[in-house]
Amino acid sequence: MFLKNTGLSPYVWVVFYILPFYFIFKSQSPYQTAIGISMIVVFFVCYVLSFISRGWLVYFWTTIQIAISLGMSLLYGYIYFSLFLAFFIGNLKNKVAFITLYTIHLISTLFTINYGFITKNPVFITQLPFVFLSLIAVILLPVSTYNKNKEDKLQGQLEDANKRIEELAKLEERQRIARDLHDTLGQKLSLIGLKSDLARRLIAKDPSQAQLELRDVQQTARIALKEVRELVTEMRGTKLEDEIFRIEQILQVAQINFKLIGDSHLFNTSLIAENVVSMCIKEAVNNVVKHSNATTCTITIEQLETELFVKVADNGIGIKDLGTIRGNGLQGMKERLEFVNGSLDIQSEDGTTIIIKVPNIFKQIDQEVGV
């Protein structure tokens, strides 16, 4: 329980289990000793119950612990129960309950410390450094624990969202493959079936025409096989490094100077986002070759911690009216980037500049065990 909820080893907490008895047995009155032992037992029973309870009972047991901690501090000078409460209050998920109990606990701790110094309690005076450290812990530990739990929760939600995105990406890819297979093979297989049936009926009547139909069937089958191979190649995905190499060859054939700024080997970008960026860069370069009349094309790749920034710039004729852009594959680029939460921006000054931004999604490695 303590490993899960406080993040501290039980062996460390054993020290705090023993210390209250030391303070109590210093009392000369058996009556006070009995009261102290009873308060310790009740405190730890309430402490366990506060972890396993739900709803309003959690706050009820915590309130009793605060009262016992206050009593132990005033009667015996034992302030260290406040550390137990500091850790526990930080584990509360309800923000209103956390703020309320944190405020009550902080005020009660400040009151007992001030009361101890005003009454010149020798226990407080002799333990001044430890009392000061306990006060710091009461102030900081609940806040740090609460923020850590909140961060862990957000991290869990982020991981769930990433898994959902991966599932949607797989679903979208399956649908795309189904559409491509239907468009690629459906029509051609229907054509092959019709021509084969026609050739079968013409074999006896017109053998030469049947032979021509069979040749058409053979040619259609070859085209279908070629398209299937191209489709399989696209399914394997495109690495940016490979796409940059092919782009350089295309620009060289088109007699356009090519310049690469940055590293094409991506580190934090997911495979699906890299594939989308590669296709968009390919489309942008095709537009440069076909429409820009440029002599130079520059690709800039900047990898930030939170996003990938790619810029494709040329020194061509530019685009006269950016508001009327419809063709040249730009709409398809925008739709692909929207799928990975990316964006596309177009500038036309001394040529055309295509700016692509894609967020990076990566997992943090927890440095410590969450509570």
N, C-alpha and C positions, 0 to 999 in steps of 0.2 A: 504493500500500500504506500509506504513512504517513498520507495524508489519511484513509483509512478507519479505521485502527486506532489512531491517536494523536490525531486531531483537530487536529493542528498542521500549519502550512504547511511543506513540504520546505525552503523557503528559510531558515526559522528553524533547522531541524536541520543545515543546512550548517555553521553556526557550530560545532556540536559535532563535526562530522566533522574540521574543521581543527584545533581546539584540541589534540587528543592529540599531533599531530606537533610542535606548538610546544613542548610539555613534553618530548618525547623528544629533539628536536634540541638542547635545552639541555644534554643529557648529553655529556660529553667522551669517553666510551668508545664506539667503534664497535660493540663487542659489545653493550652495553646498548641502543644505538640499533637494532640489528638485532632484538634481542629485543622491543623496544617496538613496532616496526613489525609484526612477526609477530603480536603480541598484538592489535593494532588490527585487522588483517585477519581473524584468527580470530574476534574478537568480532563484527564486522559480518556475517561469514558465518553464525555461529551465530544472530545476531539475525534475519536473513532466514529461516533454516531454522526457527526457533521459530514464525514466523508461518505458514509453509506446511505445517508438519508436523501430525500428529494423534497422539493417544494419549500414551504415555509418552515419545516422542521430544521433545515440547514441553518437558517438565520436564528432560530430559537436556540439551538445548541451553541452557535457562535456567540450569541449574546451572553449566555451563561459563562462561557470561557472568558469573555472580556471582564465580566464581573469578578470571576475567580482570580484572574491575572491582576486586577486592581487590588483585590483583597490581599493577595500574596505580597504585592509590592508595599502596601501600607503597613501590614502586620509584621512581615518578616524581611522586608528589603529585597525580596527575590523578584527581579524585573524580567527575568529571561523567558517567562511564559509568553511575553509579547512577541518573541521571535517565532514561536509556533503559530501564533495568530497572524503575524505578518505574512508568512508563507501561505497559510490557508486562505486568507482574504484575497491574496493575489490570484488564487485559482478560481474565484467566482466568475461565472460567465456573464451574469446579469450586470449591466453597467450601473444601473441605479443602486442595486444592492452593494456592489463593490465600492462605489463612492460613499454611500451611507456608512457602511461598516468601517471603511478605511478612515473616514473622518472621526467616527466615534472612538476607534482604537487609538488614533493619533492623539486626540484630545485627552483621553484617559491616561495615556502614557506620559504625555507632557505634564499633566496634573500630578501624577505620582512622583515623577522626578523632581519637580519643583517643590512639592510637599516634603520630600525627603531631604532636600537641601535646606529648606526653610527651618525644618525641625532639627537640622544637623544630625540626621541619622548616620551613625558611624559606618554602617554597611555601605551606604551610598558614597560616603567620603572616601573610604578605603578602596572602593571599586570604581572610582571616577572614570578611568579610561574605558572600562568595559560598559559602564552605564552610557557613556557617550557613543560608543560603537553600537550599542543596542538601539539607541535613539535614531542613529543614522539608518540602521537596518529597518526599523519600523517605518521610516519615511520612504526609503528607496525600494526595499524588497517587494512590497505589494505591487507597486507600479511596474517594476521590471518584470515580475512574474506575470502580471496581467497582460502586458504588452507582448511578452513572449508567447503566451497562450493564444493571443489574438493573431500574432504572426503565423503561428503553426496552423491555426484554423484557415487563414487566408491561403497559406501554402497548400493545404489540403484541397481547398476549393480550386486553386489554380491547377493542381495536378488532375483533379476531376474534369475541369474544363478542357485541359490538354487531351485527356483520354477521349472526351466527347468529340473534340475537333478531329482526332485521329479516326474515330469511328465514322464521322460524317465524311471525312476525306476518302475513306475506303468505300463508303456507300456511293459517293459521287463518282469515284473511279470505276466502280462496277457498272454504274449506269452509263458512264461514258463508253466503256468497253462494249456494253450491250448495244448502244446506239451505233458505234463504229462498225461492229460486226454486222448489224442489220443493214446499215447503209452500204458496207463494203461487199458482203457476201449475198445478202438477200436478193437484190436485183439480178446479180450475175448468175446465181444458181437457178433462179427462175428462167433466165434467158437460156442457160445451158439445157434445162429440162425441155423447154419449148423447141429449141433447135434440134435436140436429140430425137424428140418425138417426130418432128418434121422429117429429119433425115431417115428415120426408120420407115416412114411411109413412102419416101421418094426412092428408096433403094431399088425397088422393082420397076417403077414407072420412069424415073429420070436419074440414073446412077450418077451422072456428072453433077447435077444440082445437089444430090445427096452428099457427094464428096465435098462440095463447097460449104454446105451447112456444117459438116463435120469439122472442116478447117476452122470455121467460125467458133465452133464449140471449143476446139483446141486453143484458139487464140484467147477466147474469153476466160478459159480456165487458167491460162498463164497470167493474164492480167489480175485475176482474182488472187492467185498465189502471190504475185508481187505485192499487191495491196495488203495482204495479210502479213507478209514479212515486214513491210513498213510499219504496220500497226503494232506488231510485236516489238519492233525496235523502239517505238515511241513509248510503249508501256514500261520499258526498262528505266525510264527517267533519264534526265540529262544533267550531268555535272557541269558547273560553270566553267571549270578549267577546260573541259573538252569542247564546250561551246565557244570559248574564246579562241581556241586553236582553229576551229572551223571558220569563225568570223574573220580571223586574220587572213586565211586563205581566200575567202570570198572577196574581201576588200583588195587583196593583192591582184586578183584577176580583174577586178573593176578599176584598177590603177588609182586607188584611193589610199593615201598614206594612213597607216594605223598606229595609234599610240595608246598604250595601256598604263594607267596610273593606279597603283594599289595592288593588292594581292588577290588573285582569283581563287585561291584556296580558302573556302569559307570555314569558320570554326563554330560559331554559335547558331547558324541558320539551319532550320530543319530541312530534311531532304525534299519534302513537297514544296516548301517555299523556294528552295534553290532551283528546283525544276521549273517552277513558274517564272522566276526571274530569268533563267536561261532562255525560256521561250520568248519572253518579252524583249530581251536584248536582241535575240535573233530577228524578231519582227521589226524592231527599230532599225537594225542595220540593213535589213532588206529595203526599208523605206529610204534609207540614205542612198543605197545603190540605185534604186529605181527613180526617185523623185528629186533628190537634193541638188544634183550637179556639183557635189562637193569634191574637194581635192584632199581633204583631211577628215578623219573621224577619230574622236578621242573617247575612250571609255574610262571613267573614273569609278573605282570601287573603294568605298570607305566602310569599314566594319566597326560600328560603335557597340557599346555594351548592350544597348536596348534595341537597336535596329540596324538594318543593312541599307546603305545608301549607294545607289548606282546612278551614274549620269552618262548618257550617250549624247555627245555633242558633235556637230559637223559645221563646216564653214560654207554651206551651200546657200541656196536662194531663200531659204526659210519658208514660213507659212504666212500668207498675207492676212488671213482672217482666222484667228484661233477659235472664235465663237461658232464657226460653221463647220468645224472638223467632224466628219462622220466616218470617212473611209480609212484606207491605208492600214487597216488592222488595229487602229488605236482603240476602238471600242472593245474589241476582243481582248486587248492587253489590259484594259481597265477591269473587265469582268474577271479575268484570271487573277489579278491582284486583289480584287475585292474578296475572293475566296480565301486568301491567306491574310486578310485584314491589311493589305498593302494599299498604296496610293500611287497615282500617276500624275505628274505635272508636266506641262509642255510650255516651253519658252521659245520665242522666235526673235532673237537679236543677233545679227551677224551670223545667221544660220539658224539651225534648230537644235534645241536641247531637250532631251527627254529625261526627266528625273523620276527615278523609281525608289520608293521607300517601302521596306518590309520589316515588321517587328520581329525581333528574335525571341524565341520561346525556349528557355532552358531551365533545368532543375538545379536548385541549390542543394548543396550537400550540408546536412545538419551537422553542426559542430558538437552538439550535445544532445542528450536524450531529452525529449520534450516531456513536460509534466502531464 
